Amino acid sequence: MADVAYVSRVKVEPVEGKIRRAYLPAEEEPVVFGVHGEVAEHYGVSPDAEEPHPTTLDYLVAAAGG
C-alpha cells in the first residue's frame, strides 16, 4: 500500500436551515453551501425562506468537470 499523499482538512459548520459554511484549504474565506431551484423544491424549502446558494452537488459536478 502506498503512503498517503494528501489529507484534506475541511471544516463544515451549520449556519441556519440548509445553509452550511465550509472552510477549505487554500481559501481565505469560507464557502457557503445551501439549496436553490429544484433542490430547494425537493427539500420543501420556500424561495422566500432562505437565500439561494450553490449545493454540494453543484461543487461535485464542477470538480468532476474540471
N, C-alpha and C positions, 0 to 999 in steps of 0.2 A: 504494500500500500504506500502511495506517495505521501510526502509531507504535505500538511495543509498549507496552501499558498495564500489564502486570504480568509479573514473572518470579518464579515460585515457588522459594524457596530451601529445599529439603528435603534432609536428610542421612539416609540409611538405612545401618545397620550390622548385620552378622550378630551374633547372640548365641550361639546353640547350636542345632543341628539346623535345624528350620524356623522358629525364633524369630528375629525381627528387631526392632530398635529404630529408630523413625523420629522425627526431630526436625523438628517442623512450625512454621511461623510462627504467632505469637500463642499458642503453648502453652509454658508454662514447663517442663513435664515431657515426656519423650519418650512416644510412643505405642508400645505393644508389639503386634506382629503375630505370628500363628502359624497354627496349624490347630486344628480341632475337628470333632467329629462325622463327617459323611460325607466332608468334605475330608481329615481325618486318615486315615480309612479308605482313601480313594482313593490317598493317598501312602504307604500302608503304615506309618503312624505309630501305634503302640500307645497307647491312652489312658493307660497307665501310664508311657510313655516321656517324655512332655512334658506340661506343664501346658497346658490348652486356652486359646487366645487368639483374638480375632477375626481373620479372614483379611483380606487386602487386598480381596478380593471383597466382604466384608461392608461395608467402608468405601465402596467404589464404589457399591454398591446404596443405602446410606444417603445418600450425596451426591446421587445421581440422584433420589432420592425427595424431597429437600429442596427 
